[in-house]
Amino acid sequence: MEKLFAVAFLVASLAALSRAQNPSPTAPAPAAPSQSPGAVVAASPAPAPAPAPVLETKLVVSIPEQKLAVVVNYKVYRTYRISTSRFGEGDILGSWCTPTGHLAVATKIGGTVPVGGVFQGRRYTGEVLSVNAPGRDPIVSRIIWLRGLDYANKNAFHRCIYIHGTPQEDMLGKKSSYGCIRMGLSDVIEVFNWIGVGTEVAIFDKPISRGVKELTDNRRLMATNTTRTDTRTELVR
């Protein structure tokens, strides 16, 4: 019995010695690289998109030039031939005159009507006219209904003063309307799509360049007065 115990002890000792001389070939997992607290860098946020430029659109009508200008940020973007009233300028009820001064777009009518589509009572009749259709002078294409902002043009909305299309394009460039501002069949659609309700419409008895300058000067004056008011308010506080 003692011999068997001695043999078993000898075998165990030899096995332990063999493991010590031949370690396991499996390498330990590499340790994660150490990183000092100061080396941690947060991810930079994506840059915010640049704000879209603010476009301020106005319409300027020149009686002597018989032109309408689309003015964007106080610079003339495009001009069109128009016709104002053959009876002159004014705002008296029943006068058939074109009002002057500062007005605004009250509503827009006919956004889906085809070019040359005829209106009656501000409704599309289904009839479509071509340019210079003989013997016809209805309102066509689009209606831009105006309301007055000045005392001198306070009746404009009730007088149904529009910017609208006319088939009589050969009459554009001279006074021929009954108070409204007439435009070409396609021209009025372009203007209709560039403006919204509330867009200012300035009708001047002066050239477009002088009208735009007056609008620009008024804007600067308003900005200056606002700055002075804010300064006085800060002083009071």
KOLNUVEX-607895 format. One line per field, with one value per residue: residue in three letters; x negated, y negated, z negated of N, C-alpha, C, CB in turn; residue number from 1. Coordinates in steps of 0.05 Angstrom, whole numbers. Glycine has a CB too. Example, Ala and Ser with C-alpha at 12.3 -4.5 7.8 and 13.67 -1.06 7.14 Angstrom:
<atoms>
resn (ALA, SER)
n_px (-264, -257)
n_py (114, 45)
n_pz (-156, -142)
ca_px (-246, -273)
ca_py (90, 21)
ca_pz (-156, -143)
c_px (-264, -258)
c_py (66, -1)
c_pz (-156, -157)
cb_px (-226, -282)
cb_py (89, 12)
cb_pz (-181, -114)
resi (1, 2)
</atoms>
This chain:
<atoms>
resn (MET, GLU, LYS, LEU, PHE, ALA, VAL, ALA, PHE, LEU, VAL, ALA, SER, LEU, ALA, ALA, LEU, SER, ARG, ALA, GLN, ASN, PRO, SER, PRO, THR, ALA, PRO, ALA, PRO, ALA, ALA, PRO, SER, GLN, SER, PRO, GLY, ALA, VAL, VAL, ALA, ALA, SER, PRO, ALA, PRO, ALA, PRO, ALA, PRO, ALA, PRO, VAL, LEU, GLU, THR, LYS, LEU, VAL, VAL, SER, ILE, PRO, GLU, GLN, LYS, LEU, ALA, VAL, VAL, VAL, ASN, TYR, LYS, VAL, TYR, ARG, THR, TYR, ARG, ILE, SER, THR, SER, ARG, PHE, GLY, GLU, GLY, ASP, ILE, LEU, GLY, SER, TRP, CYS, THR, PRO, THR, GLY, HIS, LEU, ALA, VAL, ALA, THR, LYS, ILE, GLY, GLY, THR, VAL, PRO, VAL, GLY, GLY, VAL, PHE, GLN, GLY, ARG, ARG, TYR, THR, GLY, GLU, VAL, LEU, SER, VAL, ASN, ALA, PRO, GLY, ARG, ASP, PRO, ILE, VAL, SER, ARG, ILE, ILE, TRP, LEU, ARG, GLY, LEU, ASP, TYR, ALA, ASN, LYS, ASN, ALA, PHE, HIS, ARG, CYS, ILE, TYR, ILE, HIS, GLY, THR, PRO, GLN, GLU, ASP, MET, LEU, GLY, LYS, LYS, SER, SER, TYR, GLY, CYS, ILE, ARG, MET, GLY, LEU, SER, ASP, VAL, ILE, GLU, VAL, PHE, ASN, TRP, ILE, GLY, VAL, GLY, THR, GLU, VAL, ALA, ILE, PHE, ASP, LYS, PRO, ILE, SER, ARG, GLY, VAL, LYS, GLU, LEU, THR, ASP, ASN, ARG, ARG, LEU, MET, ALA, THR, ASN, THR, THR, ARG, THR, ASP, THR, ARG, THR, GLU, LEU, VAL, ARG)
n_px (-17, -38, -76, -45, -23, -68, -84, -41, -46, -95, -83, -45, -77, -114, -79, -62, -111, -120, -78, -93, -140, -121, -81, -11, 8, 45, 54, 61, 118, 107, 95, 138, 118, 91, 121, 114, 153, 156, 150, 197, 242, 299, 349, 355, 410, 455, 450, 498, 548, 544, 586, 643, 644, 682, 735, 764, 819, 849, 897, 893, 925, 923, 954, 943, 905, 932, 923, 910, 872, 838, 811, 757, 730, 722, 700, 708, 735, 763, 800, 863, 908, 967, 1036, 1069, 1126, 1166, 1193, 1164, 1135, 1155, 1203, 1256, 1321, 1352, 1323, 1289, 1235, 1163, 1137, 1086, 1025, 1011, 1026, 1051, 1048, 1109, 1137, 1128, 1148, 1166, 1124, 1117, 1137, 1134, 1087, 1113, 1164, 1232, 1264, 1325, 1361, 1321, 1314, 1292, 1311, 1303, 1292, 1239, 1195, 1154, 1093, 1108, 1160, 1212, 1260, 1270, 1267, 1259, 1244, 1187, 1147, 1121, 1139, 1121, 1139, 1144, 1135, 1142, 1091, 1085, 1117, 1133, 1143, 1182, 1229, 1216, 1221, 1277, 1291, 1274, 1221, 1174, 1113, 1107, 1112, 1115, 1143, 1132, 1077, 1050, 1063, 1036, 990, 1010, 1061, 1120, 1158, 1215, 1206, 1180, 1117, 1088, 1058, 1015, 1037, 1004, 967, 992, 1001, 949, 936, 976, 960, 915, 927, 963, 1021, 1028, 982, 949, 972, 953, 976, 956, 953, 907, 841, 817, 766, 762, 804, 788, 744, 769, 797, 753, 728, 768, 767, 716, 723, 762, 734, 694, 724, 746, 700, 684, 728, 723, 675, 688, 724, 690, 659, 698, 709)
n_py (24, -25, -29, -37, -87, -119, -115, -140, -192, -206, -207, -250, -292, -295, -310, -361, -389, -387, -419, -469, -480, -483, -529, -549, -559, -598, -666, -721, -767, -829, -887, -944, -1005, -1053, -1116, -1182, -1224, -1277, -1271, -1256, -1273, -1307, -1293, -1337, -1380, -1379, -1431, -1484, -1495, -1549, -1606, -1617, -1669, -1728, -1749, -1806, -1825, -1872, -1909, -1958, -2009, -2050, -2107, -2147, -2119, -2074, -2022, -1962, -1942, -1888, -1887, -1867, -1862, -1917, -1926, -1930, -1875, -1856, -1883, -1902, -1916, -1954, -1975, -2030, -2069, -2099, -2143, -2172, -2187, -2171, -2163, -2165, -2140, -2106, -2132, -2108, -2113, -2102, -2087, -2119, -2114, -2077, -2010, -1943, -1872, -1842, -1794, -1734, -1708, -1653, -1615, -1566, -1572, -1569, -1600, -1658, -1646, -1662, -1707, -1718, -1756, -1744, -1690, -1632, -1621, -1580, -1591, -1606, -1654, -1678, -1718, -1785, -1775, -1787, -1838, -1827, -1840, -1820, -1804, -1765, -1705, -1716, -1745, -1796, -1824, -1888, -1927, -1991, -2026, -2078, -2140, -2166, -2126, -2094, -2071, -2031, -1974, -1965, -1986, -1948, -1945, -1916, -1879, -1850, -1802, -1817, -1807, -1844, -1857, -1890, -1940, -1951, -1991, -2040, -2085, -2052, -2024, -2013, -2032, -1990, -1954, -1932, -1873, -1832, -1767, -1722, -1749, -1768, -1721, -1705, -1747, -1739, -1690, -1704, -1735, -1747, -1746, -1808, -1831, -1891, -1942, -1994, -2051, -2100, -2168, -2176, -2161, -2091, -2085, -2128, -2118, -2070, -2089, -2123, -2086, -2060, -2101, -2112, -2064, -2065, -2110, -2092, -2050, -2079, -2111, -2070, -2050, -2094, -2098, -2050, -2060, -2103, -2077, -2041, -2077, -2098, -2053)
n_pz (0, -17, 23, 68, 57, 57, 110, 136, 115, 137, 192, 195, 179, 222, 263, 247, 249, 304, 324, 304, 332, 384, 401, 414, 483, 495, 502, 458, 460, 492, 454, 448, 477, 434, 416, 404, 361, 381, 436, 459, 509, 527, 576, 632, 643, 699, 748, 745, 795, 841, 833, 876, 924, 912, 951, 972, 1004, 1048, 1086, 1135, 1168, 1224, 1245, 1286, 1318, 1330, 1311, 1272, 1218, 1189, 1127, 1090, 1027, 1030, 1079, 1149, 1180, 1225, 1280, 1309, 1364, 1356, 1347, 1322, 1297, 1348, 1333, 1298, 1233, 1167, 1112, 1104, 1095, 1147, 1186, 1223, 1222, 1212, 1150, 1111, 1071, 1010, 1009, 997, 1009, 1005, 1016, 1056, 1117, 1157, 1165, 1192, 1242, 1314, 1360, 1386, 1371, 1360, 1315, 1280, 1237, 1200, 1206, 1240, 1305, 1341, 1392, 1438, 1461, 1515, 1526, 1541, 1559, 1603, 1592, 1538, 1468, 1414, 1344, 1333, 1321, 1267, 1202, 1161, 1105, 1076, 1016, 985, 948, 933, 915, 961, 998, 979, 998, 1033, 1030, 1027, 1075, 1108, 1129, 1168, 1184, 1245, 1299, 1370, 1434, 1472, 1490, 1525, 1510, 1465, 1427, 1432, 1407, 1397, 1368, 1322, 1272, 1245, 1243, 1298, 1327, 1369, 1395, 1378, 1347, 1300, 1273, 1259, 1222, 1184, 1162, 1135, 1091, 1029, 986, 955, 976, 992, 1035, 1072, 1103, 1145, 1167, 1199, 1225, 1224, 1201, 1166, 1133, 1108, 1081, 1045, 1013, 991, 962, 925, 897, 873, 840, 805, 780, 755, 719, 688, 663, 632, 598, 570, 544, 510, 477, 451, 421, 387, 356)
ca_px (0, -56, -89, -26, -20, -93, -84, -22, -57, -116, -70, -33, -99, -125, -60, -63, -136, -117, -62, -109, -160, -107, -56, 10, 2, 66, 44, 82, 129, 92, 109, 146, 99, 99, 127, 116, 179, 155, 149, 223, 252, 327, 354, 364, 437, 456, 456, 525, 551, 547, 614, 650, 647, 709, 742, 787, 829, 869, 904, 893, 939, 918, 975, 932, 891, 951, 907, 911, 846, 835, 788, 748, 711, 719, 687, 726, 729, 774, 821, 883, 926, 993, 1055, 1086, 1151, 1168, 1206, 1145, 1129, 1173, 1215, 1285, 1339, 1364, 1307, 1274, 1206, 1144, 1127, 1057, 1017, 1002, 1047, 1041, 1064, 1130, 1141, 1119, 1169, 1162, 1098, 1116, 1150, 1114, 1080, 1135, 1190, 1250, 1279, 1349, 1368, 1298, 1315, 1283, 1334, 1296, 1283, 1211, 1189, 1126, 1084, 1121, 1185, 1228, 1286, 1274, 1251, 1265, 1222, 1178, 1123, 1118, 1149, 1107, 1157, 1129, 1148, 1126, 1079, 1085, 1144, 1139, 1151, 1197, 1251, 1206, 1232, 1306, 1293, 1264, 1197, 1157, 1093, 1118, 1104, 1132, 1136, 1125, 1049, 1041, 1070, 1018, 970, 1025, 1085, 1143, 1176, 1237, 1198, 1162, 1090, 1088, 1032, 1017, 1048, 985, 952, 1006, 997, 923, 937, 994, 945, 892, 937, 982, 1040, 1013, 961, 954, 974, 951, 984, 945, 954, 879, 827, 812, 741, 767, 822, 772, 727, 786, 801, 727, 724, 787, 758, 694, 733, 776, 714, 681, 743, 748, 675, 685, 748, 711, 654, 701, 735, 668, 652, 718, 705)
ca_py (0, -48, -31, -49, -115, -132, -117, -161, -218, -212, -214, -276, -312, -298, -325, -390, -400, -390, -443, -493, -485, -487, -544, -548, -577, -619, -692, -736, -788, -854, -907, -968, -1027, -1072, -1142, -1201, -1239, -1301, -1264, -1250, -1295, -1303, -1296, -1364, -1380, -1387, -1460, -1491, -1506, -1578, -1614, -1626, -1698, -1738, -1763, -1824, -1831, -1893, -1917, -1987, -2016, -2077, -2117, -2159, -2099, -2051, -1997, -1951, -1930, -1870, -1897, -1847, -1875, -1945, -1927, -1922, -1849, -1854, -1903, -1893, -1937, -1952, -1997, -2041, -2079, -2120, -2166, -2186, -2176, -2180, -2141, -2171, -2118, -2109, -2149, -2091, -2122, -2085, -2100, -2120, -2112, -2051, -1990, -1916, -1850, -1832, -1766, -1725, -1691, -1639, -1602, -1542, -1579, -1569, -1626, -1669, -1638, -1685, -1710, -1734, -1756, -1732, -1661, -1623, -1612, -1557, -1601, -1614, -1672, -1682, -1745, -1803, -1764, -1809, -1845, -1817, -1855, -1812, -1798, -1738, -1693, -1718, -1769, -1804, -1844, -1906, -1944, -2015, -2030, -2106, -2152, -2174, -2103, -2076, -2058, -2013, -1947, -1966, -1993, -1924, -1951, -1891, -1875, -1827, -1798, -1827, -1797, -1866, -1864, -1912, -1966, -1955, -2013, -2066, -2084, -2041, -2009, -2026, -2035, -1968, -1953, -1909, -1861, -1811, -1742, -1706, -1766, -1770, -1696, -1707, -1764, -1725, -1668, -1715, -1751, -1735, -1765, -1827, -1843, -1919, -1952, -2024, -2063, -2127, -2185, -2182, -2137, -2069, -2089, -2147, -2104, -2051, -2106, -2133, -2064, -2055, -2123, -2108, -2041, -2074, -2128, -2076, -2036, -2099, -2118, -2047, -2049, -2116, -2091, -2029, -2073, -2118, -2057, -2031, -2098, -2099, -2031)
ca_pz (0, -18, 49, 87, 50, 65, 139, 144, 108, 156, 218, 192, 178, 249, 279, 239, 260, 333, 329, 297, 353, 410, 395, 434, 505, 499, 492, 445, 476, 488, 437, 462, 472, 414, 427, 382, 362, 398, 464, 469, 525, 534, 605, 639, 655, 728, 750, 752, 822, 842, 837, 903, 926, 911, 975, 969, 1031, 1050, 1113, 1140, 1193, 1233, 1263, 1311, 1334, 1336, 1305, 1246, 1211, 1166, 1112, 1070, 1010, 1039, 1105, 1170, 1191, 1252, 1287, 1328, 1374, 1344, 1354, 1301, 1307, 1368, 1321, 1280, 1207, 1146, 1096, 1100, 1103, 1173, 1204, 1242, 1222, 1198, 1125, 1106, 1043, 1000, 1007, 991, 1020, 987, 1022, 1082, 1128, 1183, 1166, 1210, 1268, 1335, 1372, 1402, 1360, 1356, 1290, 1279, 1208, 1187, 1209, 1266, 1322, 1358, 1418, 1439, 1483, 1523, 1526, 1560, 1570, 1613, 1580, 1510, 1448, 1386, 1325, 1339, 1310, 1237, 1189, 1136, 1094, 1059, 996, 980, 922, 928, 916, 989, 1015, 960, 1011, 1054, 1028, 1033, 1103, 1122, 1144, 1171, 1205, 1258, 1327, 1391, 1460, 1490, 1484, 1542, 1496, 1441, 1431, 1433, 1390, 1411, 1350, 1309, 1244, 1237, 1255, 1317, 1335, 1389, 1386, 1363, 1328, 1275, 1259, 1246, 1199, 1165, 1149, 1119, 1069, 1011, 973, 939, 991, 997, 1063, 1072, 1129, 1144, 1191, 1203, 1237, 1206, 1186, 1144, 1115, 1092, 1063, 1023, 995, 977, 943, 903, 881, 857, 820, 785, 765, 737, 698, 670, 647, 613, 578, 553, 527, 489, 459, 434, 403, 366, 338)
c_px (-17, -70, -71, -24, -45, -94, -65, -32, -78, -104, -59, -55, -110, -105, -60, -88, -134, -100, -77, -129, -146, -81, -37, 5, 23, 56, 67, 93, 114, 109, 116, 126, 109, 102, 130, 142, 179, 155, 176, 235, 281, 330, 365, 392, 436, 463, 485, 527, 555, 576, 619, 653, 677, 714, 767, 796, 851, 874, 905, 905, 932, 939, 963, 918, 909, 936, 912, 884, 850, 809, 781, 726, 702, 701, 707, 717, 739, 796, 839, 899, 954, 1011, 1070, 1110, 1149, 1181, 1189, 1143, 1148, 1186, 1244, 1301, 1353, 1349, 1293, 1244, 1189, 1134, 1097, 1051, 1009, 1027, 1034, 1059, 1084, 1136, 1132, 1140, 1161, 1135, 1095, 1129, 1129, 1109, 1103, 1162, 1207, 1264, 1304, 1359, 1347, 1299, 1307, 1307, 1329, 1287, 1254, 1207, 1160, 1119, 1098, 1145, 1203, 1255, 1291, 1256, 1258, 1240, 1214, 1153, 1122, 1131, 1133, 1123, 1142, 1147, 1130, 1115, 1079, 1114, 1152, 1146, 1168, 1220, 1242, 1219, 1261, 1310, 1283, 1241, 1179, 1132, 1102, 1108, 1124, 1124, 1126, 1096, 1038, 1047, 1052, 997, 984, 1050, 1109, 1163, 1198, 1231, 1179, 1135, 1090, 1060, 1037, 1026, 1029, 970, 966, 1004, 970, 924, 954, 978, 923, 901, 956, 1001, 1024, 990, 968, 953, 974, 956, 976, 950, 925, 865, 821, 787, 746, 786, 807, 755, 744, 791, 776, 723, 743, 779, 735, 703, 747, 756, 700, 699, 746, 724, 676, 705, 737, 690, 667, 713, 714, 660, 672, 715, 682)
c_py (-25, -52, -45, -79, -131, -135, -138, -189, -226, -220, -242, -298, -317, -314, -354, -403, -404, -414, -469, -500, -490, -502, -542, -567, -599, -644, -706, -759, -814, -874, -931, -990, -1046, -1100, -1161, -1216, -1263, -1296, -1258, -1275, -1289, -1307, -1324, -1363, -1389, -1417, -1464, -1502, -1536, -1586, -1624, -1656, -1706, -1756, -1780, -1834, -1852, -1897, -1947, -1992, -2045, -2086, -2129, -2139, -2076, -2025, -1988, -1937, -1911, -1878, -1877, -1860, -1902, -1948, -1917, -1895, -1846, -1875, -1892, -1918, -1932, -1974, -2004, -2055, -2101, -2145, -2180, -2172, -2188, -2156, -2146, -2147, -2125, -2126, -2134, -2100, -2101, -2099, -2100, -2118, -2083, -2033, -1963, -1896, -1840, -1803, -1760, -1705, -1679, -1626, -1579, -1548, -1579, -1597, -1634, -1660, -1662, -1684, -1726, -1733, -1742, -1701, -1654, -1611, -1587, -1566, -1610, -1631, -1673, -1711, -1761, -1791, -1787, -1813, -1836, -1833, -1846, -1811, -1769, -1730, -1693, -1745, -1773, -1829, -1861, -1920, -1968, -2015, -2060, -2116, -2158, -2151, -2083, -2061, -2036, -1986, -1946, -1973, -1970, -1932, -1927, -1897, -1849, -1825, -1809, -1814, -1819, -1875, -1886, -1939, -1971, -1976, -2040, -2063, -2074, -2026, -2025, -2028, -2014, -1971, -1928, -1900, -1841, -1784, -1725, -1723, -1766, -1744, -1695, -1723, -1751, -1704, -1679, -1730, -1735, -1755, -1782, -1841, -1873, -1925, -1982, -2034, -2092, -2141, -2195, -2158, -2116, -2074, -2107, -2134, -2085, -2067, -2116, -2110, -2058, -2076, -2119, -2085, -2050, -2092, -2112, -2061, -2055, -2106, -2095, -2045, -2070, -2110, -2070, -2041, -2088, -2100, -2046, -2051, -2101, -2077, -2036)
c_pz (0, 8, 69, 82, 59, 95, 148, 138, 128, 183, 217, 192, 206, 266, 273, 250, 290, 340, 324, 319, 380, 404, 419, 457, 509, 486, 479, 463, 471, 472, 454, 456, 452, 426, 404, 384, 380, 427, 476, 483, 533, 564, 611, 651, 684, 729, 758, 780, 821, 847, 865, 903, 926, 935, 970, 996, 1030, 1080, 1115, 1167, 1200, 1252, 1288, 1329, 1343, 1334, 1277, 1241, 1187, 1152, 1089, 1053, 1020, 1063, 1127, 1182, 1219, 1256, 1309, 1339, 1362, 1356, 1329, 1313, 1328, 1357, 1301, 1253, 1186, 1132, 1090, 1110, 1129, 1193, 1226, 1243, 1207, 1173, 1124, 1077, 1036, 996, 1000, 1004, 999, 991, 1050, 1092, 1155, 1186, 1185, 1237, 1290, 1346, 1390, 1393, 1352, 1329, 1294, 1250, 1192, 1187, 1237, 1281, 1338, 1386, 1417, 1464, 1490, 1522, 1548, 1574, 1579, 1599, 1552, 1491, 1420, 1369, 1330, 1322, 1279, 1228, 1163, 1125, 1073, 1038, 990, 951, 914, 928, 945, 1007, 999, 974, 1031, 1053, 1036, 1063, 1121, 1141, 1144, 1187, 1219, 1287, 1346, 1417, 1479, 1484, 1502, 1531, 1472, 1448, 1433, 1416, 1406, 1394, 1339, 1279, 1234, 1250, 1272, 1323, 1357, 1378, 1369, 1342, 1300, 1259, 1245, 1220, 1177, 1149, 1131, 1094, 1052, 1001, 954, 953, 997, 1027, 1062, 1100, 1128, 1170, 1197, 1215, 1215, 1189, 1163, 1124, 1097, 1072, 1039, 1003, 978, 956, 919, 885, 862, 834, 798, 768, 746, 714, 678, 652, 625, 591, 559, 534, 504, 468, 440, 413, 380, 346, 319)
cb_px (19, -76, -99, 1, -17, -118, -76, 5, -69, -134, -48, -17, -121, -130, -31, -63, -159, -104, -36, -124, -178, -102, -62, 38, 1, 93, 32, 72, 159, 84, 91, 175, 92, 78, 153, 92, 187, 130, 130, 242, 234, 345, 374, 344, 457, 477, 438, 537, 575, 529, 622, 676, 633, 714, 745, 780, 839, 860, 931, 864, 969, 889, 992, 913, 867, 963, 877, 934, 825, 835, 793, 739, 686, 707, 661, 728, 742, 785, 808, 903, 927, 992, 1075, 1070, 1167, 1184, 1232, 1154, 1099, 1195, 1200, 1293, 1360, 1391, 1287, 1286, 1204, 1120, 1139, 1045, 1038, 986, 1064, 1040, 1045, 1156, 1171, 1090, 1195, 1164, 1090, 1130, 1164, 1124, 1053, 1131, 1187, 1270, 1261, 1372, 1395, 1297, 1344, 1261, 1342, 1320, 1301, 1192, 1200, 1121, 1054, 1100, 1199, 1233, 1307, 1268, 1256, 1279, 1230, 1171, 1099, 1088, 1179, 1076, 1182, 1115, 1155, 1143, 1050, 1068, 1145, 1115, 1127, 1208, 1267, 1176, 1229, 1321, 1276, 1287, 1182, 1174, 1063, 1149, 1099, 1131, 1159, 1144, 1032, 1053, 1099, 1005, 954, 1032, 1090, 1134, 1160, 1263, 1222, 1174, 1067, 1103, 1018, 990, 1057, 964, 950, 1036, 1000, 902, 949, 1017, 934, 876, 950, 968, 1063, 1003, 955, 934, 999, 923, 1014, 915, 974, 865, 800, 809, 720, 779, 843, 755, 715, 812, 809, 704, 728, 815, 749, 673, 753, 795, 693, 673, 770, 752, 651, 693, 773, 698, 636, 723, 748, 644, 649, 746, 700)
cb_py (0, -44, -4, -36, -119, -116, -90, -157, -218, -187, -194, -278, -303, -270, -314, -392, -381, -365, -442, -489, -461, -460, -573, -554, -561, -610, -709, -748, -792, -866, -915, -978, -1041, -1073, -1142, -1220, -1247, -1316, -1241, -1241, -1300, -1322, -1274, -1377, -1398, -1370, -1473, -1511, -1493, -1590, -1636, -1612, -1709, -1755, -1744, -1848, -1806, -1920, -1904, -1999, -2011, -2079, -2138, -2181, -2088, -2054, -2001, -1930, -1951, -1839, -1926, -1820, -1857, -1961, -1911, -1944, -1827, -1825, -1930, -1873, -1936, -1956, -1989, -2061, -2090, -2109, -2157, -2214, -2182, -2199, -2138, -2197, -2112, -2121, -2164, -2093, -2149, -2077, -2086, -2146, -2121, -2054, -1988, -1911, -1827, -1849, -1758, -1713, -1708, -1659, -1593, -1519, -1607, -1551, -1624, -1660, -1619, -1687, -1723, -1724, -1743, -1742, -1650, -1601, -1634, -1538, -1625, -1589, -1700, -1670, -1747, -1813, -1745, -1806, -1834, -1787, -1885, -1784, -1803, -1735, -1707, -1716, -1767, -1812, -1831, -1927, -1928, -2039, -2019, -2121, -2178, -2189, -2089, -2093, -2079, -2011, -1936, -1986, -2018, -1912, -1976, -1869, -1872, -1828, -1769, -1858, -1782, -1890, -1839, -1909, -1966, -1929, -2008, -2075, -2112, -2023, -1996, -2011, -2034, -1941, -1953, -1917, -1848, -1807, -1725, -1694, -1794, -1776, -1672, -1719, -1792, -1711, -1650, -1733, -1777, -1720, -1749, -1813, -1828, -1936, -1940, -2033, -2059, -2125, -2209, -2191, -2146, -2043, -2101, -2173, -2089, -2034, -2130, -2144, -2039, -2054, -2150, -2102, -2018, -2089, -2148, -2056, -2023, -2124, -2125, -2021, -2052, -2142, -2080, -2007, -2092, -2136, -2035, -2023, -2125, -2099, -2005)
cb_pz (-24, -41, 59, 85, 20, 55, 152, 129, 80, 160, 225, 166, 159, 261, 275, 209, 253, 346, 312, 271, 356, 425, 389, 422, 530, 487, 515, 418, 470, 515, 413, 454, 499, 391, 445, 383, 334, 391, 469, 446, 550, 519, 615, 658, 639, 743, 770, 731, 836, 865, 817, 912, 951, 884, 999, 950, 1045, 1037, 1123, 1137, 1192, 1246, 1248, 1304, 1319, 1364, 1310, 1242, 1205, 1174, 1101, 1083, 1006, 1016, 1105, 1193, 1173, 1257, 1295, 1316, 1405, 1313, 1377, 1282, 1284, 1392, 1307, 1277, 1199, 1157, 1070, 1114, 1081, 1170, 1187, 1270, 1208, 1217, 1100, 1118, 1024, 974, 1034, 960, 1030, 990, 1018, 1081, 1132, 1205, 1139, 1197, 1266, 1358, 1387, 1430, 1336, 1379, 1268, 1298, 1204, 1158, 1202, 1263, 1340, 1361, 1428, 1439, 1477, 1552, 1529, 1580, 1549, 1643, 1597, 1508, 1452, 1387, 1295, 1368, 1320, 1228, 1183, 1141, 1082, 1076, 970, 985, 922, 949, 898, 1000, 1026, 938, 1026, 1052, 999, 1015, 1109, 1139, 1132, 1185, 1193, 1258, 1332, 1393, 1473, 1486, 1487, 1570, 1488, 1433, 1456, 1462, 1378, 1433, 1328, 1314, 1227, 1243, 1234, 1343, 1310, 1402, 1410, 1383, 1338, 1279, 1279, 1265, 1206, 1181, 1169, 1136, 1079, 988, 958, 915, 1017, 982, 1078, 1062, 1135, 1138, 1187, 1176, 1249, 1222, 1205, 1155, 1130, 1111, 1078, 1034, 1011, 997, 956, 915, 899, 874, 833, 799, 785, 753, 709, 686, 665, 626, 591, 570, 544, 501, 474, 451, 417, 379, 353)
resi (1, 2, 3, 4, 5, 6, 7, 8, 9, 10, 11, 12, 13, 14, 15, 16, 17, 18, 19, 20, 21, 22, 23, 24, 25, 26, 27, 28, 29, 30, 31, 32, 33, 34, 35, 36, 37, 38, 39, 40, 41, 42, 43, 44, 45, 46, 47, 48, 49, 50, 51, 52, 53, 54, 55, 56, 57, 58, 59, 60, 61, 62, 63, 64, 65, 66, 67, 68, 69, 70, 71, 72, 73, 74, 75, 76, 77, 78, 79, 80, 81, 82, 83, 84, 85, 86, 87, 88, 89, 90, 91, 92, 93, 94, 95, 96, 97, 98, 99, 100, 101, 102, 103, 104, 105, 106, 107, 108, 109, 110, 111, 112, 113, 114, 115, 116, 117, 118, 119, 120, 121, 122, 123, 124, 125, 126, 127, 128, 129, 130, 131, 132, 133, 134, 135, 136, 137, 138, 139, 140, 141, 142, 143, 144, 145, 146, 147, 148, 149, 150, 151, 152, 153, 154, 155, 156, 157, 158, 159, 160, 161, 162, 163, 164, 165, 166, 167, 168, 169, 170, 171, 172, 173, 174, 175, 176, 177, 178, 179, 180, 181, 182, 183, 184, 185, 186, 187, 188, 189, 190, 191, 192, 193, 194, 195, 196, 197, 198, 199, 200, 201, 202, 203, 204, 205, 206, 207, 208, 209, 210, 211, 212, 213, 214, 215, 216, 217, 218, 219, 220, 221, 222, 223, 224, 225, 226, 227, 228, 229, 230, 231, 232, 233, 234, 235, 236, 237)
</atoms>
